[in-house]
Amino acid sequence: MRCGDRLEGGPADAGRPGAALITGEYCDSDTAHPEKGRVGALSVDGATGLLRETGGRVAATSAYHLPRDLTQGAARYDGTYCFDRSCLGNGGSLRRATVTGGRPVDLGSDVTNAVGRKDLYVEHGQSVPGGGTRYLWSPTEHRADTTAGCTDAGSPCGRAVHAHRLSDVLARP
């Protein structure tokens, strides 16, 4: 089991009221260690862009146990969490959840992703009427590729960046 050894995640709703840095704990659970990881929100000062602190400490404004393990990225938009899950050699899955009864509850079906997706970032659109198109971006930490010479170590084939229209992700059944 790997759990609690690192935090994953990215900013959510930056520059908006209630701005927060969303961070998650990666867990690879098994029968003996069924933990799924956690997700938390750290408040961001909208004026400075820095984490809010009290007495030199930053405290989470919310924290929840995740509904699934292998979560490697988390973001939140208007109360809906998005989680990236990945398994080496398999396509990743993007999951959505809302907090119900004090815990995140999965919504609908998986959105299929590339292999090795990692952190999530919500792009909040351009300054155009209607707010522009918002995207949910994610880099990969590796790329499954059988091309000769294509490896994870220093190859131009090693990583890729993906985006989904946020409206498409949120509208999925």
Salt bridges, closest charged atoms under 4 A:
ASP5 OD2 - ARG2 NE 3.50
GLU8 OE2 - ARG6 NE 2.28
GLU8 OE1 - LYS118 NZ 2.92
ASP13 OD1 - ARG16 NH1 3.62
GLU25 OE1 - ARG38 NE 2.96
ASP30 OD1 - HIS33 ND1 3.40
ASP45 OD2 - ARG52 NH1 3.84
ASP69 OD1 - ARG85 NH2 3.07
ASP78 OD1 - ARG16 NH2 3.08
ASP84 OD2 - ARG117 NE 3.29
ASP106 OD2 - ARG68 NE 2.74
ASP106 OD2 - ARG95 NH2 3.46
ASP110 OD1 - ARG95 NH1 2.35
GLU141 OE1 - LYS118 NZ 3.66
ASP145 OD2 - ARG143 NH2 2.90
ASP168 OD2 - ARG165 NE 3.02
